[in-house]
Amino acid sequence: MDISARIRVLGGIQTGSVYYFEEEQLTSDEAHYFVVLNQSPRTEDLLILVCASSQVEKRKEVIKKLQFPPETLVFISPEEYPIFTKDTVIDCNRAFEKSPQSLVDKLEKGKLKVCADVMPDYIVDKLLKGILASTQVSAGIQKMLVPSIIEN
């Protein structure tokens, strides 16, 4: 039985869902892993994702050079998330906004892979803390991801 792309993406989406696809906003033509950070992604019109990279040293250098808070980099080993075959970093200074339908469209075109393993909660918590520590992510996105933030 062939399950529709809509059901495969939207039926199983949750906080920590991981997708593998090429992102037009990146300079690289290679596909990357993206992690969903929304608290209720099934009911939201806009998904917030962060991008994984195996270029750990490069990301460290950029963060240091730009003087971003060190907690905006989240390191993940293959032992923590076995889909990653090498040490990986997620830079929480860049959040990607996607409609759920855009992911469905990518899957229908064969340009998205749905990963069976959800990112562990403790790593998602680190990613959310990284987003909150970032000066590069808008307050609107931060508030959307962590509604308990009290506006100053």
C-alpha positions in Angstrom: 0.0 0.0 0.0 1.4 3.4 -1.0 1.0 6.0 1.7 0.4 9.5 0.4 3.2 12.1 0.8 0.8 14.3 2.8 0.1 11.5 5.3 3.8 10.5 5.5 4.9 14.1 6.4 1.9 15.5 8.3 0.7 12.3 9.9 3.9 11.6 11.7 5.4 15.1 12.2 6.3 15.9 15.8 8.9 17.9 17.7 12.2 16.5 16.8 11.1 15.0 13.5 14.1 14.8 11.1 14.0 15.3 7.3 16.7 15.1 4.7 16.5 17.5 1.7 18.2 20.1 -0.3 17.5 23.6 0.9 17.3 26.5 -1.6 18.5 29.0 1.0 21.8 27.2 1.5 24.8 27.8 -0.8 25.4 24.0 -0.9 23.8 21.8 -3.5 23.9 18.9 -1.1 21.0 17.7 0.9 21.1 18.2 4.7 19.3 16.9 7.7 16.8 19.3 9.3 15.1 19.0 12.7 11.6 20.3 13.4 11.5 22.4 16.6 7.8 23.4 16.8 6.0 22.3 19.9 2.8 21.4 17.9 3.9 21.0 14.3 0.7 19.2 13.2 -1.4 22.2 14.0 0.9 25.0 13.0 1.0 26.8 9.6 4.8 27.5 9.8 7.5 24.9 10.7 10.7 26.0 12.2 13.7 23.8 11.4 17.4 23.9 12.1 20.1 22.4 9.8 22.7 19.8 10.7 26.2 20.0 9.3 29.2 17.7 9.4 31.6 20.7 9.1 32.1 21.0 12.8 35.4 23.0 12.8 34.1 25.4 10.2 31.0 26.2 12.2 33.1 26.6 15.4 35.3 29.1 13.6 32.4 31.1 12.3 30.7 31.3 15.7 33.9 32.4 17.3 34.7 35.0 14.6 31.2 36.5 14.8 31.2 36.3 18.6 27.9 34.4 18.8 27.1 32.7 22.1 28.8 29.2 22.2 25.6 27.5 23.3 24.1 28.4 19.9 26.2 25.4 18.5 24.8 22.0 19.5 27.1 19.0 18.9 25.7 15.6 18.2 27.6 12.4 17.9 26.6 9.2 16.0 26.2 7.5 19.4 23.5 10.1 20.3 21.7 10.0 17.0 22.8 7.0 14.8 21.5 8.4 11.5 24.4 10.8 11.7 27.4 8.8 10.7 29.9 11.4 11.9 30.2 14.1 14.4 27.6 16.8 13.5 26.8 20.3 14.6 23.6 22.3 14.5 24.0 26.1 14.3 21.1 27.6 16.1 21.8 31.0 14.8 19.9 30.2 11.6 16.3 28.9 11.7 14.5 27.9 8.5 10.8 28.6 8.1 8.9 26.1 5.9 5.2 25.5 5.3 4.2 21.9 6.0 3.0 21.8 2.4 6.5 22.6 1.1 7.8 19.4 2.8 4.9 17.4 1.3 5.8 18.9 -2.2 9.4 17.9 -1.8 8.5 14.3 -0.8 6.1 14.0 -3.8 9.0 15.0 -6.1 11.3 12.5 -4.5 13.4 15.3 -3.0 12.8 14.7 0.7 13.5 11.7 2.9 11.5 11.2 6.1 13.8 9.9 8.8 12.3 7.2 11.0 14.2 8.2 14.1 13.1 11.3 16.0 15.8 13.5 17.5 16.0 12.7 21.3 14.2 15.1 23.6 17.4 16.1 25.4 19.0 17.2 22.1 15.8 19.1 21.1 16.0 20.9 24.5 19.6 21.9 23.7 18.5 23.1 20.2 15.7 25.2 21.8 18.2 26.7 24.3 20.5 27.5 21.4 17.7 29.3 19.5 16.9 31.3 22.6 20.5 32.2 23.1 20.9 33.4 19.6 20.9 37.1 18.7 20.3 36.1 15.0 16.9 34.4 15.4 13.9 36.8 15.6 12.0 37.2 18.9 8.9 36.1 17.0 10.4 32.7 16.2 11.8 32.4 19.7 8.4 33.1 21.2 6.6 30.7 18.8 9.0 27.9 19.8 9.0 28.6 23.5 5.6 30.4 24.3 6.6 30.7 27.9 9.1 33.4 27.1 8.1 36.6 28.9 8.4 39.6 26.6 10.4 42.5 28.0 
